Amino acid sequence: MIIGGAALGQFVIGNPKNVIAGVVGSMGKILKGSKYNKDSYLELLSVLYSVFRLAKSKGDLALEAHVEKPEDSTLFAKFPGFSGDHHAVEFLCDYLRLLTLGASTSHEVEAVMDQELETHHNEDHLIQHALDDMGQALPALGIVAAVLGVIHTMGSITEPPEVLGHLIGGALVGTFFGILMSYGLVSPMASSLGKTHAADSKYMECIKVGVVAHMQGYCLNAS
């Protein structure tokens, strides 16, 4: 209770509400890993091909109806995996909307996309960092619990050896538990979450590369 309570208190005091909520909401990612796999990327490439083929054949303005109401888009409806990913759809549509408004400078759009991706990456890093901080604090909190156990033991110094042995063993459990929870559970969870966030960011990078390539005049060929 001492170790767990102190670690939880450190976590709550040291992080804003959005980070705490982010850590709680990320528990599923730790267990499942990245939601993007080979099929997800193949579907994304198909989405980008369909979108840019329409833009090449009918002009960027032909995308307007699809990006303004993506939930009603017949184009996106063909790709249920992608259309069900709210963040990915919103990211793509935001920058396709710039094309329909006449944006033509690819490097400026790319800079804005990079900034948005960096902001999202920093938010993910705060979540991972909060979990990692708690993992790093657990061994020290285990030592605190062990010291409290030793203090309690010193109050019973006149007891027979079998009693003292039990009390000292209880004190050492604090150190053991803190190290075990840190290096055996919480820190690996933080590491796993970081890898999942990195894998998820690659998916958004693919969208960025596709949009920038289209603005620079590259054509997508079906294969």
LODRENGU-748505 format. One line per 3 residues: number of its first residue (from 1); for each residue x, y, z of N, C-alpha, C. Coordinates in Angstrom, 1 decimal, decimal comma. Example, Ala and Ser with C-alpha at 12.3 -4.5 7.8 and 13.67 -1.06 7.14 Angstrom:
<pts>
1) 13,2:-5,7:7,8:12,3:-4,5:7,8:13,2:-3,3:7,8 | 12,8:-2,2:7,1:13,7:-1,1:7,1:12,9:0,0:7,9
</pts>
This chain:
<pts>
1) 0,8:-1,2:0,0:0,0:0,0:0,0:0,9:1,3:0,0 | 2,0:1,2:0,8:2,9:2,4:0,8:3,4:2,7:-0,6 | 4,0:1,6:-1,2:4,6:1,8:-2,5:3,6:2,2:-3,6
4) 2,5:1,4:-3,7:1,5:1,7:-4,7:0,8:3,0:-4,5 | 0,5:3,4:-3,3:-0,2:4,6:-3,0:0,7:5,8:-3,3 | 2,0:5,7:-2,9:2,9:6,8:-3,2:3,2:7,0:-4,7
7) 3,3:5,8:-5,4:3,5:5,9:-6,9:2,3:6,5:-7,6 | 1,1:6,1:-7,1:-0,1:6,7:-7,7:-0,2:8,2:-7,4 | 0,1:8,6:-6,1:0,1:10,0:-5,8:1,1:10,8:-6,6
10) 2,3:10,3:-6,8:3,3:10,9:-7,6:2,8:11,1:-9,0 | 2,1:10,1:-9,5:1,6:10,1:-10,9:0,5:11,2:-11,1 | -0,4:11,3:-10,1:-1,5:12,2:-10,2:-1,0:13,6:-10,0
13) -0,1:13,8:-9,0:0,4:15,2:-8,7:1,3:15,7:-9,8 | 2,0:14,8:-10,5:3,0:15,3:-11,4:2,5:15,4:-12,9 | 1,2:15,1:-13,1:0,8:15,2:-14,5:-0,6:15,9:-14,6
16) -0,8:16,6:-15,7:-2,1:17,3:-15,9:-3,2:16,2:-16,2 | -4,5:16,7:-16,2:-5,6:15,7:-16,4:-5,5:15,0:-17,7 | -5,1:15,8:-18,8:-5,2:15,2:-20,1:-4,1:14,1:-20,2
19) -3,0:14,2:-19,5:-2,0:13,2:-19,6:-2,5:11,9:-18,8 | -3,1:12,2:-17,6:-3,6:11,1:-16,8:-4,7:10,3:-17,6 | -5,6:11,1:-18,3:-6,6:10,4:-19,1:-6,0:9,7:-20,2
22) -4,9:10,2:-20,8:-4,2:9,6:-21,9:-3,6:8,3:-21,5 | -3,0:8,2:-20,3:-2,4:7,0:-19,8:-3,5:5,9:-19,6 | -4,6:6,3:-19,0:-5,7:5,4:-18,8:-6,2:4,9:-20,1
25) -6,4:5,8:-21,0:-6,9:5,4:-22,4:-5,9:4,6:-23,2 | -4,7:4,6:-22,8:-3,7:3,9:-23,6:-3,4:2,4:-23,1 | -4,1:2,0:-22,1:-3,9:0,7:-21,5:-4,2:-0,4:-22,6
28) -5,2:-0,1:-23,4:-5,6:-1,1:-24,5:-4,5:-1,2:-25,5 | -3,8:-0,1:-25,8:-2,7:-0,1:-26,8:-1,5:-0,9:-26,2 | -1,3:-0,9:-24,9:-0,2:-1,6:-24,3:-0,4:-3,1:-24,5
31) -1,7:-3,5:-24,4:-2,0:-4,9:-24,5:-2,1:-5,4:-25,9 | -2,6:-4,5:-26,8:-2,9:-4,9:-28,2:-1,8:-4,5:-29,2 | -1,0:-3,5:-28,9:0,0:-2,9:-29,8:-0,7:-2,0:-30,8
34) 0,0:-1,7:-31,9:-0,5:-0,8:-32,9:-1,6:-1,4:-33,6 | -2,6:-0,6:-33,9:-3,8:-1,1:-34,7:-3,5:-1,2:-36,2 | -2,4:-0,7:-36,6:-2,1:-0,7:-38,0:-1,2:-1,9:-38,4
37) -1,7:-2,7:-39,4:-0,9:-3,8:-39,8:-0,8:-3,7:-41,3 | -0,3:-4,8:-42,0:-0,1:-4,8:-43,4:-1,3:-4,5:-44,2 | -2,5:-5,0:-43,8:-3,7:-4,8:-44,4:-4,1:-3,3:-44,3
40) -3,9:-2,7:-43,2:-4,2:-1,3:-43,0:-3,4:-0,4:-44,0 | -2,2:-0,7:-44,2:-1,4:0,1:-45,1:-1,8:-0,2:-46,5 | -2,1:-1,4:-46,9:-2,6:-1,6:-48,2:-3,9:-0,9:-48,5
43) -4,8:-0,9:-47,5:-6,0:-0,1:-47,6:-5,8:1,4:-47,8 | -4,8:1,9:-47,0:-4,5:3,3:-47,0:-4,0:3,7:-48,4 | -3,1:2,8:-49,0:-2,6:3,1:-50,3:-3,7:3,1:-51,3
46) -4,7:2,2:-51,1:-5,9:2,2:-52,0:-6,7:3,5:-51,9 | -6,8:4,0:-50,7:-7,5:5,2:-50,4:-6,8:6,4:-51,1 | -5,5:6,5:-50,9:-4,8:7,6:-51,5:-4,8:7,5:-53,0
49) -4,7:6,3:-53,6:-4,8:6,2:-55,0:-6,2:6,6:-55,6 | -7,3:6,2:-54,9:-8,6:6,6:-55,3:-8,8:8,1:-55,2 | -8,3:8,7:-54,1:-8,5:10,1:-53,9:-7,7:10,9:-55,0
52) -6,5:10,6:-55,2:-5,7:11,4:-56,1:-6,0:11,1:-57,6 | -6,5:9,9:-57,9:-7,0:9,6:-59,2:-8,1:10,5:-59,6 | -9,1:10,7:-58,6:-10,2:11,5:-58,8:-9,8:13,0:-59,0
55) -8,8:13,4:-58,1:-8,3:14,8:-58,3:-7,6:15,0:-59,6 | -6,9:14,0:-60,1:-6,1:14,2:-61,3:-7,1:14,2:-62,5 | -8,2:13,4:-62,5:-9,1:13,4:-63,6:-10,1:14,5:-63,6
58) -10,6:14,9:-62,4:-11,7:15,9:-62,4:-11,3:17,2:-61,7 | -10,0:17,3:-61,2:-9,6:18,5:-60,5:-9,8:18,4:-59,0 | -9,0:19,2:-58,3:-9,1:19,1:-56,8:-10,4:19,5:-56,2
61) -11,2:20,3:-56,9:-12,5:20,7:-56,5:-13,4:19,5:-56,4 | -13,2:18,4:-57,1:-14,0:17,2:-57,1:-14,0:16,6:-55,7 | -12,9:16,9:-54,9:-12,8:16,3:-53,6:-13,6:17,0:-52,6
64) -14,1:18,1:-52,9:-14,8:19,0:-51,9:-15,9:18,3:-51,1 | -16,8:17,6:-51,9:-17,9:16,9:-51,3:-17,5:15,8:-50,3 | -16,4:15,2:-50,7:-15,9:14,1:-49,9:-15,2:14,5:-48,6
67) -14,4:15,6:-48,7:-13,7:16,1:-47,5:-14,5:16,9:-46,5 | -15,6:17,5:-47,0:-16,5:18,3:-46,1:-17,3:17,4:-45,3 | -17,8:16,3:-45,8:-18,6:15,3:-45,1:-18,1:13,9:-45,3
70) -16,9:13,6:-44,8:-16,3:12,3:-45,0:-17,2:11,1:-44,6 | -18,1:11,3:-43,6:-18,9:10,3:-43,1:-20,0:9,9:-44,1 | -20,3:10,8:-45,1:-21,3:10,5:-46,1:-20,6:10,3:-47,5
73) -19,3:10,2:-47,5:-18,6:10,1:-48,8:-18,7:8,7:-49,3 | -19,1:8,6:-50,6:-19,1:7,2:-51,2:-17,7:6,7:-51,5 | -16,8:7,7:-51,6:-15,4:7,3:-51,9:-14,8:6,6:-50,7
76) -14,9:7,3:-49,5:-14,4:6,7:-48,3:-15,1:5,5:-47,8 | -16,4:5,4:-48,2:-17,2:4,2:-47,7:-16,7:2,9:-48,3 | -15,9:3,0:-49,4:-15,4:1,8:-50,0:-14,3:1,2:-49,1
79) -13,8:2,0:-48,1:-12,7:1,5:-47,3:-13,1:1,6:-45,8 | -13,8:0,6:-45,3:-14,4:0,7:-44,0:-13,3:0,8:-42,9 | -12,1:0,2:-43,1:-11,1:0,3:-42,1:-10,6:1,7:-41,9
82) -10,4:2,3:-43,0:-9,9:3,7:-43,0:-11,0:4,7:-42,5 | -12,2:4,5:-43,0:-13,2:5,5:-42,7:-13,6:5,3:-41,2 | -13,3:4,2:-40,6:-13,6:4,0:-39,2:-12,5:4,6:-38,3
85) -11,4:5,1:-38,9:-10,3:5,7:-38,1:-10,5:7,2:-38,1 | -11,2:7,8:-37,1:-11,5:9,2:-37,1:-10,3:10,1:-37,3 | -9,2:9,8:-36,6:-8,1:10,6:-36,6:-7,4:10,7:-38,0
88) -7,3:9,5:-38,6:-6,7:9,4:-39,9:-7,6:10,1:-41,0 | -8,9:9,9:-40,9:-9,8:10,6:-41,8:-9,7:12,1:-41,7 | -9,7:12,6:-40,4:-9,7:14,0:-40,2:-8,4:14,6:-40,7
91) -7,3:13,9:-40,4:-5,9:14,4:-40,9:-5,9:14,5:-42,4 | -6,3:13,5:-43,1:-6,3:13,5:-44,6:-7,2:14,6:-45,1 | -8,5:14,7:-44,6:-9,4:15,6:-45,1:-9,0:17,1:-44,8
94) -8,4:17,3:-43,7:-8,0:18,7:-43,4:-7,0:19,2:-44,5 | -6,1:18,4:-45,0:-5,2:18,9:-46,0:-5,7:18,7:-47,4 | -6,6:17,8:-47,6:-7,3:17,8:-48,9:-8,2:19,0:-49,1
97) -8,7:19,5:-47,9:-9,5:20,7:-48,0:-8,7:21,9:-48,4 | -7,4:21,9:-48,0:-6,5:23,0:-48,5:-6,4:23,0:-50,0 | -6,3:21,8:-50,6:-6,2:21,7:-52,0:-7,5:22,2:-52,7
100) -8,6:21,9:-52,1:-9,9:22,4:-52,8:-10,0:23,9:-52,6 | -9,2:24,5:-51,7:-9,3:26,0:-51,5:-8,2:26,7:-52,3 | -7,4:25,9:-53,1:-6,4:26,4:-54,0:-5,0:26,4:-53,5
103) -4,7:25,8:-52,4:-3,3:25,7:-51,9:-2,5:25,0:-52,9 | -1,3:25,5:-53,3:-0,5:24,9:-54,3:1,0:24,9:-53,9 | 1,4:25,4:-52,8:2,8:25,4:-52,4:3,0:24,2:-51,5
106) 3,7:23,2:-52,0:3,8:21,9:-51,3:4,6:22,0:-50,1 | 5,7:22,8:-50,2:6,6:22,8:-49,0:6,0:23,5:-47,8 | 5,1:24,5:-48,1:4,4:25,1:-47,0:3,4:24,2:-46,3
109) 2,7:23,4:-47,1:1,7:22,5:-46,6:2,4:21,4:-45,9 | 3,6:20,9:-46,4:4,4:19,9:-45,7:4,9:20,4:-44,4 | 5,2:21,6:-44,3:5,7:22,2:-43,0:4,6:22,2:-42,0
112) 3,4:22,5:-42,4:2,2:22,5:-41,5:1,9:21,1:-41,0 | 2,0:20,2:-42,0:1,7:18,8:-41,6:2,8:18,2:-40,7 | 4,0:18,6:-40,9:5,1:18,2:-40,0:4,9:18,7:-38,6
115) 4,4:20,0:-38,5:4,1:20,6:-37,2:3,0:19,9:-36,5 | 2,0:19,5:-37,2:0,9:18,8:-36,6:1,3:17,4:-36,1 | 2,1:16,7:-36,9:2,5:15,4:-36,5:3,5:15,5:-35,3
118) 4,3:16,6:-35,3:5,2:16,7:-34,2:4,5:17,1:-32,9 | 3,4:17,8:-33,0:2,6:18,2:-31,8:1,9:16,9:-31,3 | 1,4:16,1:-32,2:0,8:14,8:-31,8:1,8:13,9:-31,1
121) 3,0:13,9:-31,7:4,1:13,0:-31,2:4,5:13,5:-29,8 | 4,5:14,8:-29,6:4,9:15,3:-28,2:3,8:14,9:-27,2 | 2,5:15,0:-27,6:1,4:14,6:-26,7:1,6:13,1:-26,3
124) 1,9:12,3:-27,3:2,1:10,8:-27,0:3,3:10,6:-26,1 | 4,4:11,4:-26,4:5,6:11,3:-25,6:5,3:11,6:-24,1 | 4,4:12,6:-23,8:4,1:13,0:-22,5:3,4:11,9:-21,8
127) 2,6:11,1:-22,5:1,9:10,0:-21,9:2,9:8,9:-21,6 | 3,7:8,6:-22,5:4,7:7,6:-22,3:5,7:8,0:-21,1 | 6,1:9,3:-21,1:7,0:9,8:-20,1:6,4:9,7:-18,7
130) 5,1:10,0:-18,6:4,4:9,9:-17,3:4,5:8,5:-16,7 | 4,2:7,5:-17,6:4,3:6,1:-17,2:5,7:5,7:-16,8 | 6,6:6,2:-17,6:8,0:5,8:-17,4:8,5:6,4:-16,1
133) 8,1:7,7:-15,8:8,5:8,3:-14,5:8,0:7,5:-13,3 | 6,8:7,0:-13,4:6,3:6,2:-12,3:7,1:5,0:-12,1 | 7,5:4,3:-13,2:8,3:3,1:-13,2:9,7:3,4:-12,5
136) 10,2:4,6:-12,9:11,5:4,9:-12,3:11,5:5,3:-10,9 | 10,3:5,7:-10,4:10,2:6,1:-9,0:9,9:4,9:-8,1 | 9,5:3,8:-8,6:9,1:2,7:-7,8:10,2:2,1:-7,0
139) 11,5:1,9:-7,5:12,6:1,4:-6,7:12,8:2,3:-5,5 | 12,8:3,6:-5,7:13,1:4,5:-4,5:12,0:4,4:-3,5 | 10,7:4,3:-4,0:9,6:4,1:-3,1:9,7:2,8:-2,3
142) 10,2:1,8:-3,0:10,5:0,5:-2,3:11,5:0,6:-1,2 | 12,5:1,5:-1,4:13,5:1,7:-0,3:12,8:2,4:0,8 | 12,0:3,4:0,5:11,2:4,1:1,6:10,4:3,1:2,4
145) 9,7:2,2:1,8:8,9:1,2:2,5:9,8:0,3:3,3 | 11,0:0,0:2,8:12,0:-0,8:3,5:12,5:-0,1:4,8 | 12,8:1,2:4,7:13,3:2,0:5,8:12,2:2,0:6,9
148) 11,0:2,2:6,5:9,9:2,2:7,5:9,8:0,9:8,2 | 10,0:-0,2:7,4:10,0:-1,5:8,0:11,1:-1,7:9,0 | 12,3:-1,1:8,7:13,4:-1,2:9,6:13,2:-0,4:10,9
151) 12,5:0,8:10,7:12,2:1,6:11,9:11,2:0,8:12,8 | 10,3:0,1:12,2:9,3:-0,7:13,0:10,1:-1,8:13,7 | 11,0:-2,4:13,0:11,8:-3,5:13,5:12,6:-3,0:14,7
154) 13,2:-1,8:14,6:14,1:-1,3:15,7:13,2:-1,1:17,0 | 11,9:-0,9:16,8:11,1:-0,8:18,0:10,8:-2,1:18,7 | 11,2:-3,2:18,0:11,0:-4,5:18,6:12,4:-5,2:18,8
157) 13,4:-4,5:19,0:14,8:-5,0:19,0:15,0:-6,0:20,2 | 14,2:-6,0:21,2:14,3:-6,9:22,3:13,6:-8,2:22,1 | 12,9:-8,3:21,0:12,2:-9,5:20,7:13,1:-10,7:20,3
160) 12,7:-11,9:20,4:13,6:-13,0:20,0:13,9:-13,0:18,5 | 15,0:-13,7:18,1:15,4:-13,7:16,7:14,3:-14,1:15,7 | 13,5:-15,1:16,0:12,4:-15,5:15,1:11,5:-14,3:14,8
163) 11,2:-13,5:15,8:10,3:-12,3:15,6:11,0:-11,3:14,8 | 12,3:-11,0:15,1:13,0:-10,0:14,4:13,2:-10,4:12,9 | 13,5:-11,7:12,7:13,7:-12,2:11,3:12,4:-11,9:10,5
166) 11,3:-12,2:11,1:10,0:-11,9:10,4:9,8:-10,5:10,0 | 10,2:-9,6:11,0:10,0:-8,1:10,7:11,0:-7,6:9,7 | 12,3:-8,1:9,8:13,3:-7,7:8,8:12,9:-8,2:7,4
169) 12,4:-9,4:7,3:11,9:-10,0:6,0:10,8:-9,1:5,4 | 9,9:-8,7:6,3:8,8:-7,8:5,8:9,3:-6,5:5,3 | 10,4:-6,0:6,0:11,0:-4,7:5,5:11,6:-4,9:4,1
172) 12,3:-6,0:3,9:13,0:-6,2:2,6:12,0:-6,4:1,5 | 10,8:-6,9:1,8:9,8:-7,1:0,8:9,5:-5,8:0,0 | 9,6:-4,6:0,8:9,4:-3,3:0,1:10,4:-3,1:-1,0
175) 11,6:-3,3:-0,8:12,6:-3,1:-1,8:12,4:-4,1:-3,0 | 12,1:-5,3:-2,7:11,8:-6,3:-3,7:10,6:-5,9:-4,6 | 9,5:-5,5:-3,9:8,3:-5,2:-4,6:8,5:-4,0:-5,5
178) 9,2:-3,0:-5,0:9,4:-1,7:-5,8:10,2:-2,0:-7,1 | 11,3:-2,8:-6,9:12,1:-3,1:-8,1:11,4:-4,0:-9,1 | 10,6:-5,0:-8,5:9,9:-5,9:-9,4:8,8:-5,1:-10,2
181) 8,1:-4,2:-9,6:7,1:-3,5:-10,3:7,7:-2,5:-11,3 | 8,8:-2,0:-11,0:9,5:-1,0:-11,9:10,0:-1,7:-13,1 | 10,9:-2,6:-12,9:11,6:-3,2:-14,1:10,8:-4,4:-14,7
184) 9,9:-4,9:-13,9:9,1:-6,1:-14,4:7,8:-5,8:-15,0 | 7,3:-4,5:-14,7:5,9:-4,2:-15,2:5,8:-2,8:-15,8 | 6,0:-1,8:-14,9:5,6:-0,4:-15,3:6,6:0,1:-16,4
187) 7,9:-0,1:-16,3:8,8:0,4:-17,3:8,7:-0,3:-18,6 | 8,5:-1,7:-18,6:8,2:-2,3:-19,9:6,9:-1,9:-20,5 | 5,9:-1,5:-19,7:4,6:-1,0:-20,3:4,9:0,3:-21,0
190) 5,7:1,2:-20,3:6,0:2,5:-21,0:6,8:2,3:-22,3 | 7,7:1,4:-22,3:8,5:1,1:-23,5:7,6:0,5:-24,6 | 6,7:-0,3:-24,3:5,7:-0,9:-25,2:4,8:0,2:-25,8
193) 4,4:1,1:-24,9:3,5:2,2:-25,4:4,3:3,1:-26,3 | 5,6:3,4:-26,1:6,4:4,2:-26,9:6,5:3,6:-28,3 | 6,7:2,3:-28,4:6,9:1,6:-29,7:5,5:1,6:-30,4
196) 4,4:1,5:-29,7:3,1:1,6:-30,4:2,9:2,9:-31,0 | 3,2:4,0:-30,2:3,0:5,3:-30,7:3,9:5,6:-31,9 | 5,1:5,1:-31,9:6,0:5,2:-33,1:5,4:4,5:-34,3
199) 4,9:3,3:-34,1:4,3:2,6:-35,2:3,0:3,3:-35,8 | 2,2:3,9:-34,9:1,0:4,6:-35,3:1,4:5,9:-36,1 | 2,5:6,5:-35,7:2,9:7,8:-36,4:3,3:7,5:-37,8
202) 3,8:6,3:-38,1:4,3:6,0:-39,5:3,1:6,0:-40,4 | 1,9:5,6:-39,9:0,7:5,6:-40,7:0,3:7,0:-41,2 | 0,4:8,0:-40,2:0,2:9,4:-40,6:1,2:9,9:-41,5
205) 2,5:9,4:-41,3:3,5:9,9:-42,2:3,2:9,5:-43,7 | 2,6:8,3:-43,9:2,3:7,8:-45,2:1,2:8,8:-45,8 | 0,3:9,2:-45,0:-0,7:10,2:-45,6:0,0:11,5:-46,0
208) 0,9:11,9:-45,1:1,6:13,2:-45,4:2,4:13,1:-46,7 | 3,1:12,0:-46,9:3,9:11,8:-48,1:3,0:11,7:-49,3 | 1,9:11,1:-49,2:0,9:11,0:-50,4:0,4:12,4:-50,8
211) 0,0:13,2:-49,8:-0,5:14,5:-50,1:0,5:15,4:-50,7 | 1,7:15,4:-50,2:2,8:16,2:-50,7:3,2:15,8:-52,1 | 3,3:14,5:-52,3:3,6:13,9:-53,6:2,6:14,4:-54,7
214) 1,3:14,3:-54,3:0,3:14,8:-55,2:0,4:16,2:-55,6 | 0,7:17,1:-54,5:0,9:18,5:-54,8:2,1:18,8:-55,7 | 3,1:17,9:-55,6:4,3:18,1:-56,4:4,1:17,5:-57,8
217) 3,0:17,0:-58,1:2,7:16,5:-59,5:3,0:15,1:-59,8 | 3,3:14,3:-58,8:3,6:12,9:-59,0:2,2:12,2:-59,2 | 2,2:11,2:-60,1:1,0:10,4:-60,4:1,1:9,1:-59,7
220) 0,0:8,6:-59,3:-0,1:7,3:-58,7:-0,5:6,3:-59,7 | 0,2:5,2:-59,9:-0,1:4,2:-60,8:-0,6:3,0:-60,1 | -1,7:2,4:-60,6:-2,2:1,2:-60,1:-1,3:0,0:-60,4
223) -1,1:-0,9:-59,4:-0,3:-2,0:-59,6:-0,9:-3,2:-59,0
</pts>
